[in-house]
Amino acid sequence: MHDVSKQYPNGKVALRDVDLEIPPGTRVAVVGETGSGKTTLAKLLTRLMDPTAGRVLLDGVDVRQVRFSSLRDRVVMVPQEGFLFDAGLADNIAWGRSGASRDDVQVALSDLGLMPWADSLPHGLDTQVGQRGEALSAGERQLVALARAYLADPDLLVIPPLTVVASEPSRLGAAAAAMTLERLDGLQGPARSVVLPPLFQHPRAAAAGHLGAESTGDGSYLERTVAHA
């Protein structure tokens, strides 16, 4: 991000003059009080909106010059509740990546610590989720959205606060839910960067009281102040 600002039509300035670099293979936690611009930042990174001023670049290219189909393959944000089809659990998760196999789905669930949950369902990965996922709880639908996004294997994975998962362990059980949330703290890879929600705030960042960032790719701590209305 180079000198990025965002002002909404109602005049509210959500972000002002933001400079931010997220190198490949790093983990960044965005922290801040309600209204400090965290959601706006995530939407700008994934081009769900464009900045009022400044540029958002992906590998040095302005995202406004990248085809949406290509951008959606490389930058993925986990929705608070993704759309589920009236099909099996495995098919719903596999939708995250074209050509994904059942084995790919199992690997993704294992990486996230979710196989015990999937196995606990009436028919495992073949469990029918119903229209819009009505056979699953809200927290479980959020887990499907997370697994689907992880399976897509994007260059940049943006994870919003998984508040439903944290507050509603459902079939996972409290211990398993906590383990799954903790595993998100290590999802970055050599070529994948991860933007995490406030659930994973570093204590120093949480104490800062304004929007900041924690980059732990090399074990260092980075805090950035972002001006906002």
N, C-alpha and C positions, 0 to 999 in steps of 0.2 A: 504494500500500500504506500503510495507516494502522495503526501499532502491531501489526504482524503477528508472531505467534509460531507455531512449529510443533513439537509434541512427538509423537514416534511412540509406539505402544502399548508398546514395550519401555522407555520412559522417556527415550530419547535426545532431547535438545533440539537440533533442527537449526537453527532460527532463533529469535531472541528480539528483540521490540520493534523490528521493521524498519519504517522509514519510507522510501518510495521513490516518486518521481514520474517518469514517462516521458512527456514532452510529445510531441505528434504531430510526425512528421518528424525524430525524433532517432535516433541510433545509440548503443546502450549495450552495453558489453562487461562481462560479469560475470566476475570473476577471483577466484582463491582456491585454497588448498591443497585436497587431497583431503579430503572430509568437512566442508568449511566451509559447505555448504548451497547450492551452485550448482544442483544438480539439483532440490532441494526448491523453490528460488525459481522455477525454470522451471515446475515442475508447479503451483505455486500461481498463477502468472500465467495459465496456460492452464486452470485449474480441473480438473486431473487429480487434485487433492486440495484439501481445504479447510483453512484455518488453524485451529489450536487456539484462537487468540485474534486479535482484530483483524479488519480488513476489506480485501479486495482489490476495488478499484473500477475500472470501465471507463466513462469519461466521467461520472464521479460516481455511477454506479449500482453497487451491490454485485453482484458477478458471481453470487452465489447467487440473485439475483432475476431474472437474465437466462435466457431459455429456452436450453437446450443447443444447439438448432439454430441460433439466432441467434449464440450465442457462438462456435460452431465456424466460422461464416462470417467472423467478425471477428478471432478470435485463433487462430493456427495455429502449432503446433510441429512442426518437421521431425523425423520419427521416425528413429532410428538406422538402421532398415531397414523401410521401409513395405511393406505387402502389395501384391504385383503380381499382375495377372490374366494368364491364359493368352491374351494378345492382343498386338497390335502395340505398339511403343514409344509412338507418338503417342497411341493410345487410352489407354494407362496414364497418361500425363502429363495428358491432357485430363480425366481423372477428377477432377483437383483443382478444377475449376470447372464447374458445370453449364452446358451450352451452349457450352463452349469449342470453337473451331474448330481446324483444322490450322494455320492461319495464326497463331492465338494461341499454339499450342505452339511454333512456330518462333520467334516473338518472344521467348517466355520463355527458350528455349534460347540464343538470340543474346544476350540481356541477361546471361545467366550465363556466356557464353563456351563453351557446350557444343555448338554446332552442328558444329564439326569432329569432335567425338567421335561425334555422332549420324550424321554422314555417313560415318564410318569403319566403321560396323556393316554387316553383309552386305547388308541391304536398307534401310539408312537408317532413317527414321522408321517404315517398315513392317516392320522386323525383329520377328519373333515372340520374345517374351521367355521363353516356356515357363511351365510351372506354377510359381508362386511366384517367377518370374524366374530359373529355373535356368539359362537360356541366358546370363545376365549374371553378371559377377563381383560379389562383395560390395560393392566400391567403386562399381560401375556401378549397382547397385540403390539405393545411397545417393544417387547423383546423380539418379535418377528421383524419389526421394522429395523431394529438394530442389527440382527443377523443378516438381513437382506442387504443392508448398506455395507456391512463388513465383507460380505461375499463379493460385492462389486469390485473390491480391491482398488479403490481410487488412489490418486496421488495425495489428495487432501480429504480427510474424513472429519466432518464437523458434527460433534455430538452435543445436543442440547441437554439441559438438566432432565434426567430420567426420574422425575419426581414420583411418577406413578409406580415405577418399578421399586423405588426405594421405600415407598410407603405401603405397598401392597405386594408382599412376596408371593401371594397366591400359592400355586402348587410347588413353587420353588422351595419354599421354606425360608425362614429368615436367614439362616446361615448361608444357604446356597445363593440367595439373592445378594447378600453382602459380598460373597466371593465373586460373583459375576460383575458387580459394580467395581470391585477392586481391580479386576482383570482389565478393565477398560483403561487403567492407568498405564498399561504397557503395550498398547496396540500399535505404536509406531514401528516402522521397519526401515530398512536402508533407503527405500524410495518413497515411503509413506509418512506424511505428517499428519498429526492428529490435533484437533482443537477440541479441548474438553470443557465440560460445563463447570459451574461453581462447586458442584459436588466434590470435585477433586482439587479444590484450592489448596495451595501451599499455605501453611500458617502465616508466613510473613505477608503473603499477598492478601490473605483474608483480613489482616490487620490494617492494610493500607487504606481501606475505606473508599477507594476509587478504582476505576477500571484499570487493570494492569495485565501483565502476561508473565507466565512462568515457562521458561524454556529449559527443559532438562535433558536435551539431547546429549550434552556433554557434562551433565551434572551441575551446570551453573544455573543461577537464578536471575531472571530478568524481570524488571518491573517497568511498565510504561504508564505514564499519566496521560489520560485523554481528556481534553477539555469538552465540557458538555453544558447544556443549558441547565 
